[in-house]
Amino acid sequence: MQGVSALGLSTAFASSVISDVQAATPKSGGSARLGLGHGGTTDSLDPATFEDGFMLMMGYALRNHLTEIDENGKLVGELAESWEASDDATEWSFNLRKGVEFHNGKTMDSEDIIASINHHRGEASKSAAKPIVAPIQDIKADGKDRVIFTLEGGNADFPLLMSDYHLAIMPAKDGKADWQSGVGTGGYTLENFEPGVRSSGKKFGNYWKEGKAHFDEVTILSIKDLNAKQSALATGDIHMMDRPDLKTAGLLKRNPQMELEQTTGTRHYTFPMRTDTKPFDDNNVRMALKHGVDRELLVKTILKGYGSVGNDHPIAPSNPYYDKSLEQRSYDPDKAKYYLKQAGLTSLSVDLSAADSAFSGAVDAAVLYKEQASKAGIDINVVREPNDGYWSNVWMKKAWCACYWGGRPTEDWMFSTAYAAGAEWNDTFWKNDRFNKLLLEGRSELDTKKRAEIYAEMQRIVRDEGGVVIPMFASYVWVRDKKVAHGANIASNWDMDGGKPLERWWFA
């Protein structure tokens, strides 16, 4: 205080500086409540089934992974202390941290890693991470603190893949991963779990990470109604919330008790079509629909400028091999009519299912899409679906619907998760022989120039032959009570600091 006064600055300013420093210094304590606009009654503690942000953030609170993306966007070891690869990247050895404890008192070792990864492998697996682990030919322990993976082909991205939120490490029990108990090595122990409603936990006293998991208690609430969620924040019933109504973002920014924040990354909003279902099995129909949407207007109207236009492929400008030379597709009713004619049609009538649990403003986006496509002779019947159960009853069930993707930090990871033939989350049920051949080539290619060429062609194939309309990339936007603080850097790989606000944030 005296030092600042000596510079001729006011006491009020000095107090402000000290307050900012104190806010930036992590403190322990308090009961934090997080409101999220997703979560369903079919949610389960099995990480293989995680399909929304509610379970992602809950999973991160309870469990750890071999690796993680840190606040700076860098890949770092989590339960793995270090790793090394063979020259052809077909064998990866992970050295585990010693002395890490599960919530039940068990010491984490190589058998837990093997059981947890094997949980997603095998013909009977229904895991969303099955495409990620499918290339693993063998996993073996080299003592209690070292695990060796043998892959069917080289993969330079393998350590990063081990950070996927499905691949949580659970205690081994009779050779199998114990997912039913919710026990993990994470910062919080599970106290209560009501699928589609709430989850709560208490700080784990023996958490191995220093300077993390600051809250004494945490609660995640599923609040799908935007007004109810924002009201809960305004009244102090919750301290943080995701996906505010962007229509009122300006009001939220002016509220002195709240802080509206955003990060840009790989998150994108989509309209996937089942290519195994008429009329979407005809690429001419798909191309007509891709030219029938005004992307710029959607970004302006739905995202309120918090995002950028998409180009009908899932690779973001932040991805390492994004092809910036690929021509941007634009709204063109005449081209849409041309492709309808190529399909032998003069008009088209299709249903588009949407709910705001797909993404904030999804129903409004579908209605705008309907108005835009009508100029090309396309009649889109917007089906307003219930928010609850949307991901279980609509997504990948109805022929055409709204969807959101958090994206992935590498091209191979994104393509393998949602576009590879047979992938569990291939929500367009799309198969393209050339694409799948390139997918394997790109994964094992160590020459960065050749790899860039491969991924550029794959982006073009998805754009011109795939079954998805990707009109916009959305910034992650959230609001927190100013009583909640965080560090200077915020991860952008997932919503709200990489999906880890409960681990990384604290009460100021």
Backbone torsions as a table, in degrees:
resi	resn	phi	psi	omega
1	MET	NA	-43.3	-179.5
2	GLN	-67.7	-36.4	-179.1
3	GLY	-65.6	-41.3	178.9
4	VAL	-68.0	-38.1	179.1
5	SER	-64.5	-35.0	-179.9
6	ALA	-63.5	-22.8	178.5
7	LEU	-84.7	0.6	178.7
8	GLY	85.7	15.9	-179.4
9	LEU	-96.8	157.2	-173.7
10	SER	-74.0	158.9	175.4
11	THR	-63.4	-37.0	178.8
12	ALA	-61.5	-41.7	178.9
13	PHE	-65.6	-41.7	179.2
14	ALA	-60.5	-41.6	178.7
15	SER	-63.5	-37.3	179.1
16	SER	-64.2	-43.0	179.1
17	VAL	-61.0	-46.5	-179.3
18	ILE	-63.4	-39.1	179.3
19	SER	-62.8	-41.3	179.4
20	ASP	-64.2	-41.0	179.5
21	VAL	-64.2	-42.2	179.4
22	GLN	-64.5	-39.6	180.0
23	ALA	-64.4	-32.8	-178.7
24	ALA	-81.3	-5.6	179.1
25	THR	-97.1	114.5	-177.6
26	PRO	-56.6	137.3	176.1
27	LYS	-127.7	150.2	179.1
28	SER	-95.7	150.6	173.5
29	GLY	121.6	165.3	174.8
30	GLY	94.4	163.5	178.3
31	SER	-114.3	110.8	-175.0
32	ALA	-98.0	137.7	178.6
33	ARG	-123.1	127.0	-175.8
34	LEU	-115.6	126.0	178.3
35	GLY	-103.8	126.6	-177.7
36	LEU	-123.3	145.3	-177.3
37	GLY	-88.2	29.0	178.6
38	HIS	-152.0	-176.6	-171.9
39	GLY	114.5	136.8	-177.3
40	GLY	-135.2	162.4	-178.9
41	THR	-68.1	-14.7	178.8
42	THR	-93.0	0.8	178.3
43	ASP	-59.8	149.2	179.3
44	SER	-140.6	165.2	179.4
45	LEU	-76.4	-6.3	179.5
46	ASP	-76.0	113.2	-177.6
47	PRO	-62.6	-19.3	177.3
48	ALA	-65.0	-21.9	-176.4
49	THR	-100.7	-3.0	-176.3
50	PHE	-59.7	130.3	-177.5
51	GLU	-141.3	7.1	178.8
52	ASP	-146.8	170.9	-176.1
53	GLY	-65.4	-26.3	178.2
54	PHE	-61.0	-50.0	-178.0
55	MET	-73.6	-30.7	176.4
56	LEU	-59.9	-51.0	-177.4
57	MET	-70.7	-35.3	176.1
58	MET	-65.4	-43.6	179.2
59	GLY	-60.4	-42.1	178.6
60	TYR	-65.0	-30.0	179.3
61	ALA	-72.4	-33.7	-175.0
62	LEU	-91.4	-30.9	-168.4
63	ARG	-134.4	165.2	175.2
64	ASN	-117.9	174.2	-179.8
65	HIS	-130.6	172.5	178.2
66	LEU	-62.9	-42.1	179.4
67	THR	-133.0	169.0	176.8
68	GLU	-152.5	160.7	171.2
69	ILE	-92.3	121.7	-175.8
70	ASP	-84.4	-175.6	-176.9
71	GLU	-62.8	-20.8	-179.7
72	ASN	-93.2	4.3	-179.0
73	GLY	80.1	14.7	-177.9
74	LYS	-103.1	146.4	175.2
75	LEU	-76.4	126.1	178.7
76	VAL	-134.4	164.5	176.8
77	GLY	-75.4	142.3	171.6
78	GLU	-111.7	-90.6	175.1
79	LEU	-76.4	-18.6	171.7
80	ALA	-90.4	128.4	179.6
81	GLU	-80.7	-34.9	-179.9
82	SER	-161.3	170.8	177.9
83	TRP	-156.5	159.2	176.6
84	GLU	-147.9	158.5	-175.6
85	ALA	-124.2	158.3	170.6
86	SER	-72.4	169.2	-176.4
87	ASP	-60.8	-31.2	-179.0
88	ASP	-98.2	8.0	177.2
89	ALA	60.7	26.2	176.4
90	THR	-96.4	-12.3	178.0
91	GLU	-128.7	127.2	-178.4
92	TRP	-125.0	128.7	178.9
93	SER	-112.2	128.0	-179.9
94	PHE	-113.3	125.8	176.6
95	ASN	-95.1	121.6	-172.2
96	LEU	-87.4	152.3	173.8
97	ARG	-68.5	141.4	-179.0
98	LYS	-93.8	144.9	174.2
99	GLY	80.0	11.6	177.6
100	VAL	-75.9	133.3	-173.2
101	GLU	-111.9	137.1	171.1
102	PHE	-77.3	163.6	179.7
103	HIS	-59.9	-26.8	-179.3
104	ASN	-89.1	6.7	177.4
105	GLY	94.6	-10.1	179.6
106	LYS	-71.4	139.9	176.0
107	THR	-83.6	128.4	-178.6
108	MET	-66.7	134.9	176.7
109	ASP	-145.7	-173.5	-173.7
110	SER	-61.8	-31.4	-179.8
111	GLU	-65.1	-33.3	177.1
112	ASP	-66.9	-39.2	178.5
113	ILE	-63.4	-47.4	-177.8
114	ILE	-62.1	-47.1	-179.7
115	ALA	-62.9	-39.0	-177.7
116	SER	-68.5	-41.6	179.3
117	ILE	-73.0	-39.9	178.5
118	ASN	-64.4	-21.2	178.1
119	HIS	-58.0	-24.7	-176.5
120	HIS	-103.2	-1.6	-175.5
121	ARG	-100.1	170.8	175.0
122	GLY	96.8	158.2	-176.6
123	GLU	-62.6	-33.0	-176.4
124	ALA	-81.2	-8.3	-176.2
125	SER	-66.7	135.6	174.1
126	LYS	-109.5	14.7	-174.8
127	SER	-64.7	141.3	173.9
128	ALA	-66.7	-18.4	179.7
129	ALA	-93.6	5.2	-178.1
130	LYS	-56.5	-41.5	177.9
131	PRO	-62.3	-28.8	-179.2
132	ILE	-71.6	-40.3	-175.7
133	VAL	-93.4	-8.7	-178.2
134	ALA	-56.0	-37.2	179.9
135	PRO	-71.5	-6.9	179.6
136	ILE	-74.8	119.1	177.5
137	GLN	-87.4	-33.6	-176.1
138	ASP	-157.4	144.8	171.4
139	ILE	-128.1	131.1	178.3
140	LYS	-141.4	153.5	178.5
141	ALA	-90.1	137.4	171.7
142	ASP	-114.1	72.2	-172.0
143	GLY	87.7	-176.3	-176.7
144	LYS	-78.0	-17.4	-172.3
145	ASP	-120.2	22.4	-179.4
146	ARG	-150.2	133.4	179.8
147	VAL	-126.8	136.2	-178.2
148	ILE	-117.3	125.5	177.5
149	PHE	-105.4	132.6	173.6
150	THR	-112.8	124.9	-176.3
151	LEU	-104.1	156.2	178.5
152	GLU	-74.1	-18.3	176.9
153	GLY	-154.4	161.3	-178.9
154	GLY	-63.0	142.1	177.7
155	ASN	-146.5	104.9	-178.2
156	ALA	-69.6	-18.1	-177.6
157	ASP	-93.9	4.9	-169.8
158	PHE	-56.5	-45.3	179.0
159	PRO	-59.7	-34.7	178.6
160	LEU	-69.1	-36.4	178.7
161	LEU	-61.1	-29.5	-178.8
162	MET	-70.5	-4.9	176.0
163	SER	-91.0	-2.2	-179.2
164	ASP	-54.9	137.2	-171.9
165	TYR	-66.4	-15.3	175.1
166	HIS	-76.5	-26.7	-171.1
167	LEU	-88.7	47.3	178.4
168	ALA	-69.5	148.5	-179.9
169	ILE	-93.5	124.7	-177.6
170	MET	-120.9	159.3	179.6
171	PRO	-69.2	140.6	176.4
172	ALA	-78.9	137.6	178.0
173	LYS	-139.3	111.7	-176.0
174	ASP	56.7	37.9	177.1
175	GLY	81.6	-2.4	179.9
176	LYS	-115.4	156.1	178.1
177	ALA	-76.5	127.6	178.1
178	ASP	-86.9	94.7	178.6
179	TRP	-95.8	-21.4	-174.1
180	GLN	-63.0	-33.7	-175.2
181	SER	-78.5	-21.2	-174.9
182	GLY	78.2	6.0	-179.8
183	VAL	-70.9	135.7	176.8
184	GLY	-148.3	-165.2	175.6
185	THR	-108.9	11.0	-174.6
186	GLY	-74.1	-179.2	-173.0
187	GLY	-73.3	-14.0	-177.0
188	TYR	-133.9	142.9	175.4
189	THR	-94.9	143.6	-176.9
190	LEU	-73.4	127.7	176.8
191	GLU	-106.6	-39.0	-175.0
192	ASN	-155.6	141.3	177.7
193	PHE	-143.5	113.3	175.4
194	GLU	-116.8	101.3	-176.0
195	PRO	-51.8	130.5	178.8
196	GLY	77.6	1.4	-177.7
197	VAL	-125.0	-65.2	-177.0
198	ARG	-160.0	163.4	171.6
199	SER	-144.9	142.7	179.8
200	SER	-138.4	155.3	179.7
201	GLY	-153.8	165.8	176.9
202	LYS	-119.6	151.2	-178.5
203	LYS	-58.5	133.6	178.5
204	PHE	-83.5	115.6	-174.1
205	GLY	-62.2	-25.5	-177.6
206	ASN	-107.6	28.5	179.4
207	TYR	-62.1	133.1	-172.2
208	TRP	-76.3	-21.0	-178.7
209	LYS	-82.9	123.0	176.1
210	GLU	-80.5	139.9	177.5
211	GLY	71.8	26.9	177.0
212	LYS	-135.0	166.4	179.8
213	ALA	55.2	68.2	-171.7
214	HIS	-82.4	-27.8	-175.3
215	PHE	-74.3	148.0	175.0
216	ASP	-74.5	-38.5	180.0
217	GLU	-138.3	148.7	177.8
218	VAL	-136.0	144.8	176.2
219	THR	-136.1	132.1	174.2
220	ILE	-109.5	126.5	-179.1
221	LEU	-114.1	135.4	174.3
222	SER	-88.1	109.9	-179.3
223	ILE	-128.3	94.5	-172.8
224	LYS	-81.0	-24.2	178.6
225	ASP	-78.2	120.9	-175.1
226	LEU	-60.4	-45.0	-179.0
227	ASN	-63.4	-41.6	179.3
228	ALA	-64.5	-38.2	-178.7
229	LYS	-68.1	-44.5	179.8
230	GLN	-69.4	-33.2	176.1
231	SER	-66.4	-38.9	178.6
232	ALA	-62.3	-37.0	177.4
233	LEU	-69.7	-42.4	-178.3
234	ALA	-63.8	-33.4	-178.1
235	THR	-91.1	-2.6	178.9
236	GLY	85.1	8.3	177.8
237	ASP	-70.4	-28.1	171.1
238	ILE	-130.1	161.2	-177.6
239	HIS	-110.2	-15.3	-178.6
240	MET	-147.7	149.2	175.9
241	MET	-150.0	150.1	176.6
242	ASP	-98.3	166.6	169.6
243	ARG	45.2	65.1	175.9
244	PRO	-67.9	164.5	174.3
245	ASP	-69.9	110.8	-176.2
246	LEU	-66.0	-17.1	176.5
247	LYS	-65.9	-29.2	-178.7
248	THR	-110.0	17.4	-177.9
249	ALA	-59.5	-36.6	179.4
250	GLY	-61.3	-40.1	178.3
251	LEU	-66.0	-40.4	180.0
252	LEU	-64.0	-39.0	-179.6
253	LYS	-65.1	-29.2	-178.0
254	ARG	-85.7	-8.8	178.9
255	ASN	-73.5	118.1	-175.6
256	PRO	-66.3	-14.7	-178.9
257	GLN	-93.5	-6.7	-174.3
258	MET	-122.7	155.4	177.5
259	GLU	-127.7	114.8	175.6
260	LEU	-92.7	128.6	-176.2
261	GLU	-132.8	161.1	178.3
262	GLN	-150.8	153.5	171.5
263	THR	-135.7	154.9	177.4
264	THR	-112.0	140.4	-178.5
265	GLY	-161.3	-124.2	-172.5
266	THR	-110.2	6.1	-176.2
267	ARG	-68.8	130.7	179.8
268	HIS	-141.7	150.5	179.6
269	TYR	-103.5	136.5	-171.9
270	THR	-134.8	164.6	171.3
271	PHE	-128.7	84.7	-177.4
272	PRO	-76.8	139.6	177.2
273	MET	-112.0	138.7	175.0
274	ARG	-75.3	109.1	-176.8
275	THR	-76.2	-2.9	174.7
276	ASP	-95.9	8.6	-175.5
277	THR	-128.5	134.2	176.9
278	LYS	-67.1	145.7	0.2
279	PRO	-89.6	7.2	-172.0
280	PHE	-78.1	-2.9	175.0
281	ASP	-77.0	-7.8	177.3
282	ASP	-100.0	117.4	-177.3
283	ASN	-63.8	-26.0	176.5
284	ASN	-63.6	-37.8	176.0
285	VAL	-65.6	-42.7	180.0
286	ARG	-62.4	-42.6	-180.0
287	MET	-66.5	-35.9	177.3
288	ALA	-61.2	-43.5	179.9
289	LEU	-68.0	-32.9	179.4
290	LYS	-69.3	-31.0	178.3
291	HIS	-88.2	-6.3	-176.2
292	GLY	-94.8	10.2	-178.4
293	VAL	-118.8	136.4	178.3
294	ASP	-93.4	96.4	-174.3
295	ARG	-65.7	-43.4	-178.8
296	GLU	-59.9	-40.8	-179.4
297	LEU	-67.8	-37.1	178.2
298	LEU	-64.4	-43.1	178.4
299	VAL	-61.6	-42.4	-179.0
300	LYS	-69.9	-42.1	-172.8
301	THR	-86.2	-46.7	-175.1
302	ILE	-84.7	-44.5	-177.5
303	LEU	-90.6	-7.8	-178.0
304	LYS	52.5	34.5	179.0
305	GLY	87.1	-5.4	-179.5
306	TYR	-85.3	62.4	-179.9
307	GLY	166.2	-165.8	-178.8
308	SER	-148.4	163.9	-177.4
309	VAL	-71.3	148.3	175.6
310	GLY	-100.0	169.4	-175.5
311	ASN	-130.9	30.7	176.4
312	ASP	64.5	26.5	165.9
313	HIS	-143.3	156.9	-168.2
314	PRO	-90.4	4.9	-176.0
315	ILE	-87.9	123.5	-174.9
316	ALA	-89.8	159.2	176.4
317	PRO	-57.6	-22.1	179.0
318	SER	-81.1	-11.0	178.0
319	ASN	-73.5	149.8	-173.8
320	PRO	-64.9	-28.9	-176.2
321	TYR	-117.2	31.4	175.7
322	TYR	-61.9	132.2	-178.8
323	ASP	-93.7	96.9	-178.1
324	LYS	-75.4	-10.6	-179.9
325	SER	-85.2	-10.4	-178.4
326	LEU	-69.2	127.2	-176.3
327	GLU	-58.6	133.4	178.8
328	GLN	-75.5	125.1	177.3
329	ARG	-74.6	141.5	-177.8
330	SER	-128.7	169.0	179.5
331	TYR	-67.8	122.0	-176.4
332	ASP	-150.5	88.2	-179.7
333	PRO	-56.9	-33.6	179.9
334	ASP	-66.0	-40.1	176.8
335	LYS	-67.3	-36.1	177.9
336	ALA	-61.6	-43.1	177.8
337	LYS	-62.9	-38.7	179.4
338	TYR	-59.6	-45.9	-178.1
339	TYR	-70.3	-32.0	173.8
340	LEU	-62.3	-42.0	178.8
341	LYS	-62.5	-39.5	178.1
342	GLN	-63.3	-28.0	178.2
343	ALA	-85.2	0.4	-180.0
344	GLY	80.8	25.2	-176.3
345	LEU	-122.7	149.4	171.4
346	THR	-105.6	-17.1	176.5
347	SER	-152.6	170.0	-177.5
348	LEU	-148.8	135.8	176.3
349	SER	-125.8	121.0	-176.9
350	VAL	-140.3	153.0	175.1
351	ASP	-91.8	140.3	174.4
352	LEU	-127.3	111.9	-179.8
353	SER	-84.6	138.7	-179.2
354	ALA	-153.1	151.5	172.6
355	ALA	-154.1	152.9	-176.9
356	ASP	-71.1	-8.0	172.3
357	SER	-75.5	-17.0	174.6
358	ALA	-68.6	-49.3	168.4
359	PHE	-166.1	154.5	-177.7
360	SER	-61.2	120.2	-178.6
361	GLY	90.6	12.3	-176.4
362	ALA	-63.1	-40.5	-179.9
363	VAL	-66.2	-44.3	177.4
364	ASP	-61.9	-38.8	179.0
365	ALA	-64.0	-40.0	179.2
366	ALA	-65.6	-38.8	179.0
367	VAL	-66.1	-42.4	176.5
368	LEU	-61.9	-43.1	177.6
369	TYR	-57.2	-43.4	178.8
370	LYS	-56.9	-46.2	-179.1
371	GLU	-64.6	-40.8	-178.0
372	GLN	-68.6	-43.9	-176.4
373	ALA	-70.5	-22.8	-178.2
374	SER	-61.5	-26.5	-180.0
375	LYS	-70.7	-12.9	177.9
376	ALA	-106.5	10.8	-179.5
377	GLY	81.3	19.4	179.6
378	ILE	-106.0	121.8	179.0
379	ASP	-101.7	107.4	178.7
380	ILE	-98.3	117.8	175.8
381	ASN	-91.6	108.6	-177.5
382	VAL	-79.3	118.8	178.9
383	VAL	-100.3	111.8	-179.9
384	ARG	-81.4	109.9	-177.2
385	GLU	-92.8	155.7	174.9
386	PRO	-64.6	145.0	177.1
387	ASN	-65.1	-44.9	-178.3
388	ASP	-69.7	130.5	178.9
389	GLY	80.5	7.3	-176.1
390	TYR	-58.1	-45.3	-175.2
391	TRP	-72.1	-22.5	179.1
392	SER	-92.3	-32.0	-172.0
393	ASN	-106.4	-17.9	-175.7
394	VAL	-116.1	-57.4	-178.2
395	TRP	-60.2	128.2	-178.5
396	MET	68.6	5.4	174.8
397	LYS	-110.6	-53.3	178.1
398	LYS	-75.9	154.8	-173.0
399	ALA	-66.6	-31.5	-178.8
400	TRP	-148.5	130.9	-176.0
401	CYS	-154.0	174.6	175.0
402	ALA	-91.8	150.6	-176.7
403	CYS	-156.8	158.5	170.3
404	TYR	-129.7	150.3	176.2
405	TRP	-128.7	134.9	173.1
406	GLY	-72.1	-14.9	-177.2
407	GLY	79.5	-179.5	179.0
408	ARG	-139.5	152.7	-175.4
409	PRO	-74.0	-12.0	176.7
410	THR	-128.5	155.0	179.9
411	GLU	-62.6	-46.4	-178.1
412	ASP	-59.7	-41.4	-177.7
413	TRP	-64.1	-45.7	-179.2
414	MET	-65.8	-47.9	-178.8
415	PHE	-64.6	-39.9	-178.7
416	SER	-67.8	-32.8	-176.6
417	THR	-75.5	-39.7	-169.4
418	ALA	-126.1	-2.7	-175.3
419	TYR	-130.1	-15.5	179.0
420	ALA	-68.8	143.4	178.4
421	ALA	-58.9	129.1	177.8
422	GLY	83.8	-2.6	179.6
423	ALA	-63.7	140.9	-175.7
424	GLU	-57.7	-34.4	-178.1
425	TRP	-108.0	27.0	172.6
426	ASN	-75.1	85.5	-169.7
427	ASP	-77.2	-1.4	172.5
428	THR	-104.6	-3.2	-179.5
429	PHE	52.3	42.2	-172.2
430	TRP	-95.1	139.8	176.2
431	LYS	-132.9	127.3	179.1
432	ASN	-141.6	115.0	-173.1
433	ASP	-60.8	-43.8	-178.6
434	ARG	-64.1	-43.2	178.8
435	PHE	-60.0	-46.9	-177.5
436	ASN	-68.1	-31.0	175.4
437	LYS	-67.8	-45.3	179.2
438	LEU	-64.6	-33.0	180.0
439	LEU	-59.2	-44.4	179.4
440	LEU	-69.0	-39.3	-179.8
441	GLU	-65.9	-44.2	-178.3
442	GLY	-66.0	-34.1	-178.1
443	ARG	-64.5	-37.4	-175.8
444	SER	-98.3	-3.2	-178.1
445	GLU	-79.6	122.7	-179.3
446	LEU	-93.9	-17.7	177.9
447	ASP	-76.9	116.3	-173.4
448	THR	-65.5	-33.1	179.5
449	LYS	-66.8	-45.8	179.0
450	LYS	-65.7	-37.9	179.9
451	ARG	-64.1	-39.4	178.4
452	ALA	-62.6	-39.5	179.2
453	GLU	-65.3	-40.1	179.6
454	ILE	-64.1	-47.5	-176.9
455	TYR	-71.6	-26.6	175.1
456	ALA	-66.3	-43.3	178.3
457	GLU	-65.0	-38.4	179.9
458	MET	-65.4	-37.9	176.4
459	GLN	-62.9	-40.5	179.8
460	ARG	-66.5	-41.2	-179.2
461	ILE	-62.2	-44.9	179.4
462	VAL	-63.8	-43.1	-179.0
463	ARG	-60.6	-43.4	-171.2
464	ASP	-97.5	-15.5	-177.0
465	GLU	-130.6	-11.5	-177.0
466	GLY	-73.2	174.3	-175.7
467	GLY	-106.4	25.9	-176.0
468	VAL	-129.7	138.0	170.4
469	VAL	-97.4	121.2	179.0
470	ILE	-119.7	90.4	-173.9
471	PRO	-81.8	-21.3	-174.0
472	MET	-158.3	146.8	169.9
473	PHE	-101.3	127.0	-174.3
474	ALA	-106.2	135.5	171.9
475	SER	-67.6	148.8	170.1
476	TYR	-75.7	123.7	-179.5
477	VAL	-126.3	133.1	178.3
478	TRP	-147.5	169.6	179.2
479	VAL	-131.7	140.1	175.9
480	ARG	-132.6	149.8	170.1
481	ASP	-64.9	139.5	-178.6
482	LYS	-66.5	-8.3	173.0
483	LYS	-69.6	-20.2	178.9
484	VAL	-94.5	134.3	-178.6
485	ALA	-125.4	164.3	175.9
486	HIS	-150.7	175.5	-178.4
487	GLY	-72.2	176.8	-177.0
488	ALA	-68.6	-31.1	-178.2
489	ASN	-105.2	140.2	-179.0
490	ILE	-127.4	126.7	179.7
491	ALA	-68.2	149.2	-178.9
492	SER	-120.3	11.2	-179.9
493	ASN	-73.1	-24.9	173.4
494	TRP	-141.7	173.2	178.7
495	ASP	-61.6	147.9	172.2
496	MET	52.6	65.8	175.4
497	ASP	65.3	50.9	177.7
498	GLY	67.3	23.3	179.8
499	GLY	77.1	13.8	-174.9
500	LYS	-123.4	42.4	178.1
501	PRO	-65.8	-31.2	-178.3
502	LEU	-70.6	-23.9	177.2
503	GLU	-91.1	-35.3	-169.4
504	ARG	-101.3	-17.3	-175.3
505	TRP	-102.7	170.5	-177.2
506	TRP	-156.6	168.9	173.9
507	PHE	-84.6	128.8	-178.1
508	ALA	-71.0	NA	NA
